[in-house]
């Protein structure tokens, strides 16, 4: 992800966390979380296309969930887990050259 793409995801994450755009106190930390989440998704076979709004929002949703639940035990919420799984299936279908 380039800086512009990361900034777009960061803006969405900050909005979801009710942080002002001008509040830059956590920006470096949140950017690191964005990069880590993108790498984690890539390791499972999901390549984030930030030109696709759904991918951008999925990445932001994952980052927000991880940030808000970093000290809490428990699984990912079902809606987010299903969204990630659906994206993984979409990626596998595309990689296999099968149209959905």
Secondary structure as a PSIPRED ss2 file (coil, helix, strand):
# PSIPRED VFORMAT (PSIPRED V4.0)

   1 X C   1.000  0.000  0.000
   2 X C   1.000  0.000  0.000
   3 X H   0.000  1.000  0.000
   4 X H   0.000  1.000  0.000
   5 X H   0.000  1.000  0.000
   6 X H   0.000  1.000  0.000
   7 X H   0.000  1.000  0.000
   8 X H   0.000  1.000  0.000
   9 X H   0.000  1.000  0.000
  10 X H   0.000  1.000  0.000
  11 X H   0.000  1.000  0.000
  12 X H   0.000  1.000  0.000
  13 X H   0.000  1.000  0.000
  14 X H   0.000  1.000  0.000
  15 X H   0.000  1.000  0.000
  16 X H   0.000  1.000  0.000
  17 X C   1.000  0.000  0.000
  18 X C   1.000  0.000  0.000
  19 X C   1.000  0.000  0.000
  20 X C   1.000  0.000  0.000
  21 X C   1.000  0.000  0.000
  22 X C   1.000  0.000  0.000
  23 X C   1.000  0.000  0.000
  24 X C   1.000  0.000  0.000
  25 X C   1.000  0.000  0.000
  26 X C   1.000  0.000  0.000
  27 X H   0.000  1.000  0.000
  28 X H   0.000  1.000  0.000
  29 X H   0.000  1.000  0.000
  30 X H   0.000  1.000  0.000
  31 X H   0.000  1.000  0.000
  32 X H   0.000  1.000  0.000
  33 X H   0.000  1.000  0.000
  34 X H   0.000  1.000  0.000
  35 X H   0.000  1.000  0.000
  36 X H   0.000  1.000  0.000
  37 X H   0.000  1.000  0.000
  38 X H   0.000  1.000  0.000
  39 X H   0.000  1.000  0.000
  40 X H   0.000  1.000  0.000
  41 X H   0.000  1.000  0.000
  42 X H   0.000  1.000  0.000
  43 X H   0.000  1.000  0.000
  44 X C   1.000  0.000  0.000
  45 X C   1.000  0.000  0.000
  46 X C   1.000  0.000  0.000
  47 X C   1.000  0.000  0.000
  48 X C   1.000  0.000  0.000
  49 X C   1.000  0.000  0.000
  50 X C   1.000  0.000  0.000
  51 X C   1.000  0.000  0.000
  52 X C   1.000  0.000  0.000
  53 X H   0.000  1.000  0.000
  54 X H   0.000  1.000  0.000
  55 X H   0.000  1.000  0.000
  56 X H   0.000  1.000  0.000
  57 X H   0.000  1.000  0.000
  58 X H   0.000  1.000  0.000
  59 X H   0.000  1.000  0.000
  60 X H   0.000  1.000  0.000
  61 X H   0.000  1.000  0.000
  62 X H   0.000  1.000  0.000
  63 X H   0.000  1.000  0.000
  64 X H   0.000  1.000  0.000
  65 X H   0.000  1.000  0.000
  66 X H   0.000  1.000  0.000
  67 X H   0.000  1.000  0.000
  68 X H   0.000  1.000  0.000
  69 X C   1.000  0.000  0.000
  70 X C   1.000  0.000  0.000
  71 X C   1.000  0.000  0.000
  72 X C   1.000  0.000  0.000
  73 X C   1.000  0.000  0.000
  74 X C   1.000  0.000  0.000
  75 X C   1.000  0.000  0.000
  76 X C   1.000  0.000  0.000
  77 X C   1.000  0.000  0.000
  78 X H   0.000  1.000  0.000
  79 X H   0.000  1.000  0.000
  80 X H   0.000  1.000  0.000
  81 X H   0.000  1.000  0.000
  82 X H   0.000  1.000  0.000
  83 X H   0.000  1.000  0.000
  84 X H   0.000  1.000  0.000
  85 X H   0.000  1.000  0.000
  86 X H   0.000  1.000  0.000
  87 X H   0.000  1.000  0.000
  88 X H   0.000  1.000  0.000
  89 X H   0.000  1.000  0.000
  90 X H   0.000  1.000  0.000
  91 X H   0.000  1.000  0.000
  92 X H   0.000  1.000  0.000
  93 X H   0.000  1.000  0.000
  94 X H   0.000  1.000  0.000
  95 X H   0.000  1.000  0.000
  96 X H   0.000  1.000  0.000
  97 X C   1.000  0.000  0.000
  98 X C   1.000  0.000  0.000
  99 X C   1.000  0.000  0.000
 100 X C   1.000  0.000  0.000
